[in-house]
Amino acid sequence: MKKLSLAVLIICLVAFGCASRPNETSRTEATDQTSTLRQAESVPLPGVEGRIDHMAFDSQGERLFVAALENDTLEVIDLKTGQRTDEIKGLKEPQGVAYVPETDELLVTNGEGASLDIYDGRSLDLINEVELGEDPDNIRYDPRTGYAYVGYGTGDRSALGVVDVQKGTKDADIKLSGHPESFQLEGEGKRIFVNVPTSGQVEVVDREEGAVVEEWSVEQGANNFPMALDETDNRLFIDTRSPAKLLVLDTETGETLTALDSSGDADDVFYDAKNKRIYVSGGEGAVSVFTQVDPDNYELMGKADTGEGARTSLFVDDTSTLYVAVPHRGDQQAEVSVFEAGSGK
């Protein structure tokens, strides 16, 4: 009788122990569902408050730059040690950030500013300011030409500013119908695909003409903010917030090929060409992972838990690593969660 009672007690304790770790269990189940997306570590960001925006990666220096928008700082993380090592203070809602490896420079935009700010990548000193216009946001750097493209403006004053980074000058403006959110540059071609949520369109820019040459309606959703590109297969991935959908477009025709349920309140989407996957980070607190069966067919593999408000992320192809920015919310501490994307389906 005593042996039976002891056995029952052990079973109860094990069951209680499993139930007392809901976050751990949830994360394990999510990781199993995605098959390959595994959280490797978290880098704390003590003292960072509010919403966190976009990130950039320095492969040679193994650094991650994080635009802490509501904290008015740019955080610098040493990925070798897994620690924050520096920050740029006194910014005004930093939104976009890009790293230029050729010159070891940082490009930063501030939502409450009107310029593209250029910093020395080592000293973090401000070395130039290129005037653009209100609400400068996303940045894309083209290493083929040395130009940076910066989305800014509102209404009929919206544009992509074309900046010669080496000279520190704005060379041109490419006019758009509304404020640009995420946009992607073709690596081999001459087009730029731009999400314009206020008009519910993808506006296709010809870089040589410096103008919009096509407009594609986003018919199966609204608030089309994040975007990724599979240039090899002529596929464009757009995530909408209303409803939360991943849309797959044909870049030769502009046709929407499919729509899949996705993480809510998404602000970043990335295409993993090596593993044929798409990662969507949403403020609901999860990364949706989709597999590309072929260019016309996609499946949801599962979701990996992140944290409430973790809308922004950065996928680094060379290391198959996904960095997710998690803001401070109640007991949830500000951090960057590091996920490894292994091989396999």
Wavefront OBJ file of the C-alpha trace (Angstrom):
o trace
v 0.000 0.000 0.000
v 2.836 2.402 0.864
v 4.573 1.569 -2.438
v 1.390 2.307 -4.372
v 0.932 5.631 -2.577
v 4.519 6.592 -3.333
v 4.059 5.793 -7.011
v 0.906 7.919 -7.175
v 2.731 10.788 -5.446
v 5.591 10.672 -7.977
v 3.174 10.694 -10.919
v 1.355 13.712 -9.446
v 4.601 15.610 -8.889
v 5.773 14.972 -12.465
v 2.410 16.073 -13.847
v 2.456 19.231 -11.714
v 6.017 20.019 -12.747
v 5.103 19.805 -16.426
v 2.008 21.953 -15.970
v 3.934 24.604 -14.017
v 6.075 25.475 -17.047
v 3.545 26.614 -19.674
v 5.931 28.912 -21.521
v 8.579 26.238 -21.826
v 6.084 23.647 -23.028
v 4.508 26.047 -25.503
v 7.877 26.974 -26.962
v 8.923 23.341 -27.279
v 5.701 22.429 -29.053
v 6.061 25.393 -31.402
v 9.634 24.450 -32.203
v 8.592 20.858 -32.897
v 5.888 22.102 -35.242
v 8.315 24.165 -37.272
v 10.740 21.203 -37.288
v 13.805 23.403 -37.556
v 13.330 26.849 -35.956
v 15.075 26.528 -32.590
v 15.697 29.273 -30.053
v 19.423 29.249 -29.302
v 19.744 32.200 -26.931
v 18.369 35.563 -25.834
v 20.304 38.812 -25.573
v 18.889 41.061 -22.804
v 18.360 44.764 -23.484
v 18.088 46.176 -19.943
v 16.649 49.672 -19.746
v 15.186 49.580 -23.260
v 11.536 50.639 -23.150
v 8.774 50.705 -25.738
v 8.462 49.525 -29.306
v 11.508 48.203 -31.140
v 11.802 48.675 -34.891
v 14.204 47.336 -37.520
v 17.670 45.753 -37.301
v 20.860 45.443 -39.357
v 23.780 42.997 -39.366
v 27.547 43.466 -39.626
v 28.940 40.100 -40.763
v 32.622 40.950 -40.432
v 32.324 42.490 -36.972
v 29.592 40.048 -35.893
v 27.408 42.862 -34.610
v 23.675 43.432 -34.603
v 22.219 46.952 -34.664
v 18.741 47.418 -33.184
v 16.581 50.511 -33.642
v 14.874 50.945 -30.259
v 12.230 53.353 -31.564
v 10.421 54.429 -28.390
v 13.643 54.332 -26.363
v 15.262 56.841 -28.783
v 18.428 54.726 -29.010
v 20.268 52.470 -31.424
v 21.456 49.379 -29.566
v 24.685 47.598 -30.546
v 24.987 43.875 -29.785
v 28.211 41.872 -29.960
v 27.068 38.494 -31.254
v 30.342 36.819 -30.233
v 29.628 37.472 -26.563
v 25.845 37.720 -26.781
v 25.819 41.079 -25.019
v 24.878 44.671 -25.715
v 28.130 46.607 -25.893
v 27.152 50.131 -26.924
v 24.305 52.409 -27.966
v 23.666 55.684 -29.734
v 21.501 57.891 -27.527
v 19.412 60.984 -28.123
v 17.752 59.845 -31.353
v 14.185 60.725 -32.328
v 12.260 57.495 -32.895
v 14.836 55.516 -34.888
v 13.070 53.340 -37.452
v 15.333 52.183 -40.270
v 18.918 50.989 -40.022
v 21.326 49.566 -42.591
v 24.997 48.644 -42.446
v 27.435 49.436 -45.279
v 30.321 46.926 -45.094
v 32.452 48.613 -47.761
v 32.873 51.751 -45.664
v 31.960 50.453 -42.188
v 29.144 52.962 -41.884
v 25.691 52.895 -40.327
v 22.653 54.418 -42.015
v 19.854 55.438 -39.645
v 16.485 57.140 -40.057
v 14.323 58.742 -37.353
v 10.536 58.938 -37.525
v 10.625 62.397 -35.956
v 13.496 63.493 -38.199
v 13.834 64.388 -41.871
v 17.201 62.973 -42.906
v 19.278 59.887 -43.516
v 21.967 59.997 -40.829
v 25.342 58.408 -41.541
v 27.476 57.179 -38.638
v 31.000 55.845 -38.411
v 30.576 52.130 -37.786
v 33.332 51.954 -35.153
v 33.242 55.204 -33.215
v 29.451 55.586 -33.734
v 30.054 59.286 -34.402
v 27.622 61.118 -36.690
v 29.520 62.029 -39.860
v 26.793 63.220 -42.246
v 23.096 64.056 -42.556
v 21.323 63.825 -45.907
v 18.086 65.811 -45.957
v 15.045 63.942 -47.285
v 11.643 64.846 -45.831
v 9.243 63.891 -43.045
v 8.987 60.411 -41.530
v 12.009 58.673 -43.105
v 11.609 54.955 -42.556
v 12.907 51.805 -44.274
v 16.386 51.720 -45.836
v 17.798 49.413 -48.508
v 21.435 49.572 -49.568
v 22.488 48.442 -53.052
v 26.143 47.308 -52.991
v 26.238 47.179 -56.797
v 25.828 50.938 -57.101
v 26.650 52.355 -53.660
v 23.187 53.912 -53.452
v 20.829 53.718 -50.508
v 17.084 53.905 -51.058
v 15.054 55.444 -48.222
v 11.281 55.496 -47.940
v 9.842 58.730 -46.548
v 7.011 61.261 -46.668
v 3.217 61.188 -46.483
v 0.479 61.561 -49.096
v 1.605 63.130 -52.365
v 4.954 64.048 -50.764
v 5.944 60.386 -50.431
v 8.982 59.014 -52.215
v 12.010 56.781 -52.260
v 15.027 59.013 -51.764
v 18.093 57.868 -53.720
v 21.248 58.633 -51.719
v 24.859 58.348 -52.878
v 26.328 57.060 -49.626
v 29.966 57.765 -50.478
v 29.273 61.382 -51.462
v 26.623 61.866 -48.788
v 24.162 63.459 -51.213
v 20.605 62.823 -52.364
v 20.671 62.251 -56.109
v 16.967 61.785 -56.836
v 13.438 61.177 -55.577
v 11.151 58.458 -56.909
v 7.599 59.654 -56.318
v 5.012 57.311 -54.788
v 1.278 57.522 -54.075
v 1.704 57.241 -50.298
v 4.130 56.497 -47.489
v 6.250 53.447 -48.398
v 6.586 50.617 -45.938
v 8.790 47.614 -46.740
v 10.325 47.500 -50.214
v 12.685 45.094 -51.954
v 15.336 45.594 -54.632
v 16.009 43.058 -57.332
v 19.598 41.850 -57.103
v 19.942 41.118 -60.809
v 17.131 43.191 -62.280
v 16.288 46.881 -62.157
v 12.977 46.847 -60.305
v 12.009 47.845 -56.762
v 8.781 46.477 -55.285
v 7.204 48.877 -52.778
v 4.379 48.267 -50.285
v 2.097 51.314 -50.075
v -0.601 50.402 -47.522
v -2.495 53.699 -47.758
v -3.389 52.879 -51.364
v -3.484 49.099 -50.870
v -0.949 48.596 -53.625
v 2.432 47.282 -54.554
v 4.093 49.953 -56.675
v 6.763 48.672 -59.050
v 9.648 51.061 -59.652
v 12.052 50.996 -62.574
v 15.380 52.161 -61.134
v 16.713 53.295 -64.512
v 13.619 55.375 -65.261
v 13.335 56.553 -61.653
v 9.571 56.142 -61.700
v 6.676 53.823 -60.892
v 5.915 51.709 -63.972
v 3.257 49.328 -62.571
v 0.713 49.261 -59.742
v -0.620 45.975 -58.351
v -3.673 45.943 -56.096
v -3.494 43.954 -52.875
v -6.961 42.459 -53.128
v -7.009 39.848 -50.342
v -5.982 42.011 -47.395
v -5.182 45.475 -46.093
v -2.282 47.127 -44.302
v 0.395 45.509 -46.449
v 3.494 46.389 -44.426
v 6.215 43.667 -44.617
v 7.624 42.175 -47.831
v 10.230 39.649 -49.019
v 11.434 38.603 -52.466
v 12.319 35.299 -54.104
v 13.903 36.692 -57.235
v 14.932 33.299 -58.650
v 11.347 32.015 -58.773
v 9.740 35.404 -59.513
v 7.772 35.390 -56.275
v 6.960 38.264 -53.935
v 5.806 37.614 -50.363
v 3.570 40.219 -48.732
v 2.010 40.025 -45.296
v -1.172 41.925 -44.518
v -2.581 42.796 -41.102
v -6.292 42.995 -41.929
v -6.754 40.066 -42.048
v -3.409 38.492 -41.115
v -2.401 36.799 -44.366
v 0.728 35.834 -46.250
v 0.168 36.616 -49.936
v 2.309 35.151 -52.712
v 2.505 37.262 -55.885
v 3.932 36.473 -59.296
v 6.424 39.251 -60.104
v 5.963 38.742 -63.845
v 2.212 39.377 -63.791
v 1.410 40.914 -60.398
v -1.173 38.178 -59.834
v -1.810 36.931 -56.290
v -1.295 33.169 -56.428
v -2.251 32.167 -52.900
v -3.120 33.499 -49.444
v -2.386 31.739 -46.144
v -3.267 32.593 -42.535
v -0.286 34.189 -40.811
v 0.911 35.757 -37.557
v -1.077 38.822 -36.553
v 0.363 42.357 -36.447
v 3.381 41.444 -38.591
v 6.101 43.936 -39.445
v 8.773 41.737 -41.050
v 8.848 38.786 -43.428
v 11.945 37.023 -44.770
v 12.604 34.413 -47.439
v 15.121 31.670 -46.612
v 16.320 30.579 -50.064
v 18.556 27.805 -48.745
v 15.773 26.017 -46.847
v 12.868 27.222 -49.015
v 10.986 28.822 -46.121
v 9.278 32.091 -45.253
v 9.393 33.578 -41.738
v 6.761 36.096 -40.600
v 7.233 37.824 -37.226
v 4.039 39.150 -35.661
v 3.185 41.237 -32.631
v 0.762 38.534 -31.503
v 3.902 36.858 -30.125
v 4.843 34.278 -32.734
v 6.844 33.667 -35.895
v 4.896 31.835 -38.595
v 7.067 29.466 -40.609
v 5.964 28.453 -44.105
v 7.602 25.947 -46.425
v 7.826 26.559 -50.154
v 6.843 23.210 -51.629
v 7.352 24.733 -55.076
v 6.902 28.289 -56.428
v 3.116 27.800 -56.606
v 2.488 25.851 -53.397
v 3.126 26.750 -49.747
v 2.282 25.228 -46.377
v 2.328 26.493 -42.791
v 4.870 24.409 -40.865
v 3.931 25.923 -37.518
v 4.592 28.859 -35.212
v 7.454 29.558 -32.810
v 6.648 31.589 -29.690
v 8.483 34.896 -29.270
v 6.846 37.550 -27.087
v 4.004 40.054 -27.069
v 4.711 42.921 -29.459
v 7.651 41.153 -31.149
v 6.807 42.465 -34.609
v 10.245 43.011 -36.096
v 12.964 40.547 -37.031
v 16.029 40.036 -39.202
v 17.041 36.876 -41.039
v 20.748 36.436 -41.868
v 21.225 34.029 -44.774
v 24.910 33.287 -44.182
v 24.298 31.901 -40.700
v 20.662 30.783 -41.146
v 19.775 32.820 -38.057
v 16.583 34.712 -37.287
v 16.805 37.574 -34.788
v 13.507 38.701 -33.222
v 13.175 41.965 -31.262
v 11.069 41.466 -28.116
v 9.929 44.653 -26.304
v 9.451 45.128 -22.551
v 5.840 44.355 -21.667
v 4.995 43.811 -17.971
v 7.067 40.849 -16.767
v 8.386 40.323 -20.298
v 11.860 41.843 -20.542
v 13.295 43.575 -23.607
v 15.600 41.255 -25.523
v 16.635 39.927 -28.890
v 15.680 36.282 -29.285
v 18.045 34.287 -31.491
v 16.583 31.407 -33.520
v 18.570 28.919 -35.586
v 16.988 27.611 -38.786
v 18.304 24.117 -39.416
v 18.127 22.208 -42.682
v 15.347 19.874 -43.687
v 11.645 20.145 -44.360
l 1 2 3 4 5 6 7 8 9 10 11 12 13 14 15 16 17 18 19 20 21 22 23 24 25 26 27 28 29 30 31 32 33 34 35 36 37 38 39 40 41 42 43 44 45 46 47 48 49 50 51 52 53 54 55 56 57 58 59 60 61 62 63 64 65 66 67 68 69 70 71 72 73 74 75 76 77 78 79 80 81 82 83 84 85 86 87 88 89 90 91 92 93 94 95 96 97 98 99 100 101 102 103 104 105 106 107 108 109 110 111 112 113 114 115 116 117 118 119 120 121 122 123 124 125 126 127 128 129 130 131 132 133 134 135 136 137 138 139 140 141 142 143 144 145 146 147 148 149 150 151 152 153 154 155 156 157 158 159 160 161 162 163 164 165 166 167 168 169 170 171 172 173 174 175 176 177 178 179 180 181 182 183 184 185 186 187 188 189 190 191 192 193 194 195 196 197 198 199 200 201 202 203 204 205 206 207 208 209 210 211 212 213 214 215 216 217 218 219 220 221 222 223 224 225 226 227 228 229 230 231 232 233 234 235 236 237 238 239 240 241 242 243 244 245 246 247 248 249 250 251 252 253 254 255 256 257 258 259 260 261 262 263 264 265 266 267 268 269 270 271 272 273 274 275 276 277 278 279 280 281 282 283 284 285 286 287 288 289 290 291 292 293 294 295 296 297 298 299 300 301 302 303 304 305 306 307 308 309 310 311 312 313 314 315 316 317 318 319 320 321 322 323 324 325 326 327 328 329 330 331 332 333 334 335 336 337 338 339 340 341 342 343 344 345
